[in-house]
Amino acid sequence: MDSRRIGILGAGSWGTALGMHLSRRGHRVRLWDIDEKHVAAVQADGCNERFLPGIEFPDRLDINADLEQVCQASQQLLIVTPSHAFVETLDRIRPWLSVESGLAWATKGFEPGSARLLHEVAREALGNDLPLALISGPSFAREVAQGLPTAVTVAASTPDFGAAWAEWLHGDNFRAYYTADLPGAELGGALKNVLAVACGIADGLGLGGNTRAALITRGLAEMMRLGRALGASPLTLTGLAGVGDLVLTCTGDLSRNRRLGLALAEGKSLETAVEEIGQVVEAVRTAEEAMRLARRHHVEMPITEQVYGILFEGWSPSKGVRVLMERELKSETE
């Protein structure tokens, strides 16, 4: 395997977990974070106690608050910031990007305010020649950091770049596939967060496994409808980056978005629930942008609409489920 010098931008739970995995694979990994106090704490502790407590860093992983130093020392850069920081990060790292290095990210979401997919944002900012890749799929950060078996998809603008990133990731209980379908992988990774809120609400209200299964399945139908409008492949949305990530996020207790739904079902406010979770909950921003996309493309997305209403319009969680169940009779495959 070709060992690389990789800079990971964003030292939250997912960026840290990917850094730990890549360093175990033999790569020289430098992890950057904008929060200097957080960087100092991680350096002192030898682990990311804030986001992944108790899991020690491998020897080949360092953390640094100097973005220029990390970028200059790295052959590849991987953005793992929240979606709202993606554009700012792109702007800051532009001087160190080249056709040879390309750019990869593991951020899931849309551009705030425009609902553009992140590869569209990157393409506009960086031009058409730079290879682009996204790492997505069912992958809780803690389990990756612990070395538990995981499989992901690398969606890339060129086959060679996708295959290269898959090879750098692949191994040590971590399986990586690759695809050319960036829109499908991005859409699956973003929308599953909104649908996980719906499942968390249903579980919090004690509505049972039948309801959860119905929400996952009909949520996938919404994902497929919007994917069709955006040119995504159905095969991607029924693969790891779609169904795989959807099922994990809707059912796993490590999911922040599912935990948000559980908190809302208890009657907690959005602000209180997010504060208690203590990390970015991507569904909050994604729900707004997903509705923007649905309206733009005239796509019916009733579950997403109910989650949006609960988050931003003060709709009742219990009434939201009732509204979904009382919708008019129709064909399942219409």
Solvent accessible surface area in square Angstrom, and as a share of the most:
residue,aa,sasa,rsa
1,M,108,0.48
2,D,70,0.37
3,S,59,0.38
4,R,48,0.18
5,R,110,0.40
6,I,0,0.00
7,G,0,0.00
8,I,0,0.00
9,L,0,0.00
10,G,8,0.08
11,A,0,0.00
12,G,25,0.24
13,S,8,0.05
14,W,34,0.12
15,G,1,0.01
16,T,0,0.00
17,A,0,0.00
18,L,0,0.00
19,G,0,0.00
20,M,0,0.00
21,H,5,0.02
22,L,0,0.00
23,S,3,0.02
24,R,95,0.35
25,R,49,0.18
26,G,26,0.25
27,H,0,0.00
28,R,72,0.26
29,V,0,0.00
30,R,54,0.20
31,L,0,0.00
32,W,13,0.04
33,D,19,0.10
34,I,115,0.59
35,D,54,0.28
36,E,122,0.55
37,K,173,0.73
38,H,12,0.05
39,V,6,0.03
40,A,56,0.43
41,A,49,0.38
42,V,3,0.01
43,Q,109,0.48
44,A,89,0.69
45,D,80,0.41
46,G,33,0.32
47,C,10,0.06
48,N,1,0.00
49,E,87,0.39
50,R,147,0.53
51,F,33,0.14
52,L,4,0.02
53,P,60,0.38
54,G,65,0.62
55,I,22,0.11
56,E,139,0.62
57,F,35,0.15
58,P,28,0.18
59,D,144,0.75
60,R,103,0.37
61,L,8,0.04
62,D,58,0.30
63,I,11,0.06
64,N,33,0.17
65,A,37,0.29
66,D,66,0.34
67,L,13,0.06
68,E,90,0.40
69,Q,96,0.43
70,V,0,0.00
71,C,4,0.03
72,Q,116,0.52
73,A,29,0.22
74,S,18,0.12
75,Q,52,0.23
76,Q,2,0.01
77,L,6,0.03
78,L,0,0.00
79,I,0,0.00
80,V,14,0.08
81,T,14,0.08
82,P,44,0.28
83,S,2,0.02
84,H,78,0.35
85,A,24,0.18
86,F,0,0.00
87,V,54,0.31
88,E,98,0.44
89,T,8,0.05
90,L,1,0.01
91,D,70,0.36
92,R,102,0.37
93,I,0,0.00
94,R,104,0.38
95,P,103,0.65
96,W,72,0.25
97,L,26,0.13
98,S,45,0.29
99,V,83,0.48
100,E,146,0.66
101,S,15,0.10
102,G,0,0.00
103,L,1,0.00
104,A,0,0.00
105,W,0,0.00
106,A,2,0.01
107,T,7,0.04
108,K,32,0.14
109,G,3,0.03
110,F,4,0.01
111,E,26,0.12
112,P,52,0.33
113,G,52,0.50
114,S,32,0.20
115,A,1,0.00
116,R,65,0.24
117,L,7,0.04
118,L,2,0.01
119,H,35,0.16
120,E,71,0.32
121,V,6,0.03
122,A,0,0.00
123,R,57,0.21
124,E,128,0.57
125,A,31,0.24
126,L,34,0.17
127,G,33,0.32
128,N,126,0.65
129,D,116,0.60
130,L,12,0.06
131,P,19,0.12
132,L,0,0.00
133,A,0,0.00
134,L,1,0.01
135,I,0,0.00
136,S,0,0.00
137,G,0,0.00
138,P,27,0.17
139,S,16,0.10
140,F,29,0.12
141,A,15,0.11
142,R,65,0.24
143,E,57,0.26
144,V,4,0.02
145,A,0,0.00
146,Q,92,0.41
147,G,25,0.24
148,L,82,0.41
149,P,102,0.64
150,T,18,0.10
151,A,28,0.22
152,V,0,0.00
153,T,14,0.08
154,V,0,0.00
155,A,0,0.00
156,A,1,0.01
157,S,44,0.28
158,T,54,0.31
159,P,99,0.62
160,D,120,0.62
161,F,17,0.07
162,G,1,0.01
163,A,35,0.27
164,A,28,0.21
165,W,1,0.00
166,A,6,0.05
167,E,89,0.40
168,W,17,0.06
169,L,0,0.00
170,H,69,0.31
171,G,19,0.18
172,D,80,0.42
173,N,89,0.46
174,F,8,0.03
175,R,122,0.45
176,A,11,0.09
177,Y,102,0.39
178,Y,126,0.48
179,T,40,0.23
180,A,82,0.64
181,D,21,0.11
182,L,9,0.05
183,P,31,0.19
184,G,0,0.00
185,A,0,0.00
186,E,8,0.04
187,L,0,0.00
188,G,0,0.00
189,G,1,0.01
190,A,0,0.00
191,L,2,0.01
192,K,16,0.07
193,N,4,0.02
194,V,1,0.00
195,L,5,0.02
196,A,0,0.00
197,V,0,0.00
198,A,9,0.07
199,C,0,0.00
200,G,0,0.00
201,I,4,0.02
202,A,0,0.00
203,D,27,0.14
204,G,36,0.34
205,L,59,0.29
206,G,63,0.60
207,L,71,0.35
208,G,36,0.35
209,G,40,0.39
210,N,135,0.69
211,T,27,0.16
212,R,75,0.27
213,A,58,0.45
214,A,49,0.38
215,L,16,0.08
216,I,25,0.13
217,T,72,0.42
218,R,77,0.28
219,G,0,0.00
220,L,36,0.18
221,A,22,0.17
222,E,3,0.01
223,M,0,0.00
224,M,48,0.21
225,R,43,0.16
226,L,0,0.00
227,G,0,0.00
228,R,166,0.60
229,A,47,0.36
230,L,40,0.20
231,G,61,0.59
232,A,10,0.07
233,S,37,0.24
234,P,82,0.51
235,L,150,0.75
236,T,16,0.10
237,L,2,0.01
238,T,72,0.42
239,G,30,0.29
240,L,49,0.25
241,A,1,0.01
242,G,0,0.00
243,V,44,0.25
244,G,21,0.20
245,D,2,0.01
246,L,1,0.00
247,V,63,0.36
248,L,44,0.22
249,T,5,0.03
250,C,0,0.00
251,T,57,0.33
252,G,13,0.13
253,D,107,0.55
254,L,78,0.39
255,S,4,0.03
256,R,64,0.23
257,N,13,0.06
258,R,26,0.09
259,R,81,0.30
260,L,0,0.00
261,G,0,0.00
262,L,48,0.24
263,A,11,0.09
264,L,13,0.06
265,A,19,0.15
266,E,121,0.54
267,G,67,0.64
268,K,71,0.30
269,S,56,0.36
270,L,30,0.15
271,E,125,0.56
272,T,57,0.33
273,A,0,0.00
274,V,48,0.27
275,E,138,0.62
276,E,106,0.48
277,I,21,0.11
278,G,48,0.46
279,Q,47,0.21
280,V,57,0.33
281,V,7,0.04
282,E,25,0.11
283,A,0,0.00
284,V,29,0.17
285,R,106,0.39
286,T,2,0.01
287,A,0,0.00
288,E,71,0.32
289,E,8,0.04
290,A,0,0.00
291,M,12,0.05
292,R,83,0.30
293,L,5,0.03
294,A,3,0.02
295,R,141,0.51
296,R,115,0.42
297,H,65,0.29
298,H,168,0.75
299,V,23,0.13
300,E,85,0.38
301,M,9,0.04
302,P,17,0.11
303,I,6,0.03
304,T,1,0.01
305,E,73,0.33
306,Q,19,0.08
307,V,2,0.01
308,Y,35,0.13
309,G,0,0.00
310,I,20,0.10
311,L,13,0.07
312,F,78,0.33
313,E,97,0.44
314,G,72,0.69
315,W,103,0.36
316,S,47,0.30
317,P,30,0.19
318,S,57,0.37
319,K,106,0.45
320,G,4,0.04
321,V,24,0.14
322,R,123,0.45
323,V,56,0.32
324,L,31,0.15
325,M,146,0.65
326,E,126,0.57
327,R,88,0.32
328,E,142,0.64
329,L,178,0.89
330,K,73,0.31
331,S,57,0.37
332,E,122,0.55
333,T,126,0.73
334,E,143,0.64
